[in-house]
């Protein structure tokens, strides 16, 4: 008698655990799909989607000029007088 009640109790527990496993498996599949979609969205920026540049969060700003520095002095050539506006009295 005790053995049959133990078996029934274990069968009901097994049935309950199988149902919980089924629910957990479906939740895991749903969360994996959501995670995949969020990773895809995270990889988007204004260069590879229709989003405006103001929505770019992790964008690394490029230098203003890609020219390399030289040892040349700035300004015009040596000895050139140049042109400028004359100072007015007003």
KOLZAVEX-156953 format. One record per atom (N, C-alpha, C): residue in three letters; x, y, z. Coordinates in pm, whole numbers, padded with zeros to 5 digits, always signed. Atoms other than C-alpha are relative to their C-alpha. Example, Ala and Ser with C-alpha at 12.3 -4.5 7.8 and 13.67 -1.06 7.14 Angstrom:
ALA+00089-00119+00000
ALA+01230-00450+00780
ALA+00090+00120+00000
SER-00082-00119-00006
SER+01367-00106+00714
SER-00077+00109+00073
//
This chain:
UNK+00082-00119+00000
UNK+00000+00000+00000
UNK+00087+00126+00000
UNK-00088-00117-00005
UNK+00273+00247+00091
UNK+00080+00013-00128
UNK-00078-00002+00123
UNK+00466+00150-00219
UNK-00080+00060-00115
UNK+00084-00054+00108
UNK+00177+00234-00452
UNK-00024+00150+00018
UNK+00017-00145-00022
UNK+00122+00575-00288
UNK+00129+00074-00029
UNK-00129-00061+00033
UNK+00494+00647-00319
UNK+00019+00011-00152
UNK-00010-00001+00146
UNK+00481+00553-00686
UNK-00089+00108-00059
UNK+00091-00104+00049
UNK+00179+00779-00744
UNK+00056+00140+00028
UNK-00058-00130-00036
UNK+00351+01064-00562
UNK+00117+00033-00092
UNK-00115-00022+00089
UNK+00667+01019-00770
UNK-00045+00027-00144
UNK+00052-00023+00134
UNK+00463+01002-01092
UNK-00056+00141-00014
UNK+00052-00137+00007
UNK+00284+01326-01011
UNK+00113+00102+00005
UNK-00116-00089-00005
UNK+00615+01488-00920
UNK+00072+00002-00135
UNK-00065+00009+00130
UNK+00766+01363-01248
UNK-00080+00078-00105
UNK+00087-00071+00094
UNK+00469+01501-01443
UNK+00016+00152+00018
UNK-00017-00143-00031
UNK+00507+01839-01269
UNK+00136+00049-00050
UNK-00134-00040+00043
UNK+00882+01848-01341
UNK+00011+00004-00153
UNK-00001+00000+00146
UNK+00827+01760-01708
UNK-00069+00126-00053
UNK+00070-00122+00040
UNK+00578+02049-01738
UNK+00088+00123+00023
UNK-00089-00113-00029
UNK+00823+02290-01571
UNK+00115+00004-00099
UNK-00109+00006+00098
UNK+01099+02171-01803
UNK-00047+00050-00136
UNK+00056-00045+00127
UNK+00877+02233-02103
UNK-00014+00152-00002
UNK+00014-00146-00010
UNK+00799+02587-01985
UNK+00137+00067-00003
UNK-00135-00058-00004
UNK+01166+02656-01910
UNK+00066-00007-00137
UNK-00059+00014+00133
UNK+01271+02526-02252
UNK-00057+00103-00097
UNK+00059-00101+00089
UNK+01025+02754-02431
UNK+00046+00140+00038
UNK-00051-00131-00043
UNK+01139+03053-02221
UNK+00144+00019-00047
UNK-00139-00009+00044
UNK+01502+02976-02304
UNK+00006+00029-00149
UNK+00003-00025+00145
UNK+01422+02963-02677
UNK-00042+00144-00029
UNK+00046-00137+00018
UNK+01236+03295-02650
UNK+00110+00100+00035
UNK-00108-00091-00044
UNK+01523+03461-02461
UNK+00119-00006-00096
UNK-00109+00009+00098
UNK+01779+03330-02711
UNK-00034+00082-00125
UNK+00042-00079+00117
UNK+01579+03484-02997
UNK+00009+00149+00030
UNK-00007-00141-00039
UNK+01551+03813-02810
UNK+00144+00046+00009
UNK-00141-00034-00013
UNK+01923+03809-02732
UNK+00065+00017-00138
UNK-00053-00009+00135
UNK+02006+03749-03097
UNK-00045+00131-00068
UNK+00052-00125+00058
UNK+01783+04041-03205
UNK+00068+00122+00062
UNK-00066-00113-00066
UNK+01939+04275-02947
UNK+00146+00012-00043
UNK-00137-00004+00049
UNK+02290+04179-03058
UNK+00004+00057-00141
UNK+00006-00053+00136
UNK+02190+04254-03418
UNK-00021+00151+00003
UNK+00027-00143-00011
UNK+02052+04594-03316
UNK+00121+00075+00053
UNK-00116-00065-00058
UNK+02363+04673-03115
UNK+00108+00023-00105
UNK-00099-00015+00106
UNK+02576+04624-03425
UNK-00036+00103-00104
UNK+00041-00099+00100
UNK+02380+04883-03621
UNK+00043+00140+00040
UNK-00029-00141-00021
UNK+02489+05242-03660
UNK-00043+00077-00124
UNK+00046-00082+00112
UNK+02434+05525-03904
UNK+00065-00039-00132
UNK-00067+00037+00124
UNK+02676+05375-04155
UNK-00060-00124-00064
UNK+00052+00124+00058
UNK+02502+05039-04198
UNK-00150-00017+00021
UNK+00145+00006-00015
UNK+02136+05125-04133
UNK-00058+00138-00032
UNK+00067-00127+00030
UNK+01883+05404-04178
UNK+00000+00096+00118
UNK+00001-00084-00120
UNK+01954+05549-03833
UNK+00079+00129-00022
UNK-00077-00125+00013
UNK+02067+05913-03807
UNK+00128-00006+00083
UNK-00128+00003-00072
UNK+02425+05981-03689
UNK-00012+00042+00147
UNK+00014-00045-00139
UNK+02296+06145-03370
UNK-00033-00116+00095
UNK+00034+00114-00087
UNK+02185+05802-03244
UNK+00118-00093+00022
UNK-00118+00083-00020
UNK+02535+05653-03268
UNK+00054+00023+00141
UNK-00043-00011-00139
UNK+02643+05579-02913
UNK+00150-00020+00014
UNK-00139+00038-00020
UNK+02982+05413-02936
UNK+00086+00033-00120
UNK-00074-00034+00120
UNK+03111+05587-03244
UNK+00131+00070+00038
UNK-00130-00061-00022
UNK+03480+05669-03239
UNK+00016+00112-00101
UNK-00012-00114+00089
UNK+03535+06015-03381
UNK+00135-00005-00070
UNK-00122+00000+00078
UNK+03790+06035-03661
UNK+00069+00135+00016
UNK-00072-00126-00001
UNK+04062+06296-03667
UNK-00053+00089-00110
UNK+00050-00093+00100
UNK+03971+06607-03857
UNK+00078-00011-00130
UNK-00082+00008+00120
UNK+04260+06569-04098
UNK+00076-00131+00001
UNK-00076+00123+00011
UNK+04419+06253-04222
UNK+00141+00026-00054
UNK-00133-00036+00048
UNK+04727+06443-04344
UNK+00102-00020+00111
UNK-00106+00019-00097
UNK+05054+06360-04176
UNK+00073+00132+00026
UNK-00075-00120-00036
UNK+05256+06628-03996
UNK+00133+00002-00074
UNK-00130-00017+00065
UNK+05562+06769-04173
UNK+00082+00101+00080
UNK-00086-00095-00068
UNK+05855+06980-04064
UNK-00008+00140-00061
UNK+00013-00129+00067
UNK+05752+07269-04293
UNK-00066+00102+00094
UNK+00060-00106-00079
UNK+05672+07602-04130
UNK-00133+00040-00063
UNK+00127-00046+00052
UNK+05320+07739-04163
UNK+00015+00140-00057
UNK-00002-00135+00054
UNK+05249+08053-04366
UNK+00055+00002-00142
UNK-00046-00019+00138
UNK+05365+08196-04699
UNK+00150-00018-00013
UNK-00143+00016+00027
UNK+05702+08180-04860
UNK+00078+00118+00059
UNK-00085-00104-00060
UNK+05987+08375-04703
UNK+00027+00110-00102
UNK-00027-00115+00086
UNK+06033+08726-04849
UNK-00123+00053-00072
UNK+00121-00048+00067
UNK+05679+08756-04985
UNK-00070+00099+00092
UNK+00056-00107-00082
UNK+05523+09084-04864
UNK-00144-00031+00043
UNK+00138+00032-00034
UNK+05161+08971-04875
UNK-00094+00117-00026
UNK+00101-00103+00023
UNK+04838+09167-04920
UNK-00096-00002+00118
UNK+00094-00010-00109
UNK+04606+09292-04652
UNK-00076+00130-00011
UNK+00080-00123+00003
UNK+04342+09559-04592
UNK+00071+00110+00073
UNK-00062-00114-00068
UNK+04465+09904-04508
UNK-00090+00045+00114
UNK+00075-00045-00116
UNK+04358+10048-04174
UNK-00073+00130-00035
UNK+00076-00121+00031
UNK+04081+10303-04211
UNK-00001+00090+00123
UNK+00001-00096-00108
UNK+04041+10616-04001
UNK-00122-00019+00090
UNK+00123+00013-00079
UNK+03693+10520-03882
UNK+00007-00121+00089
//
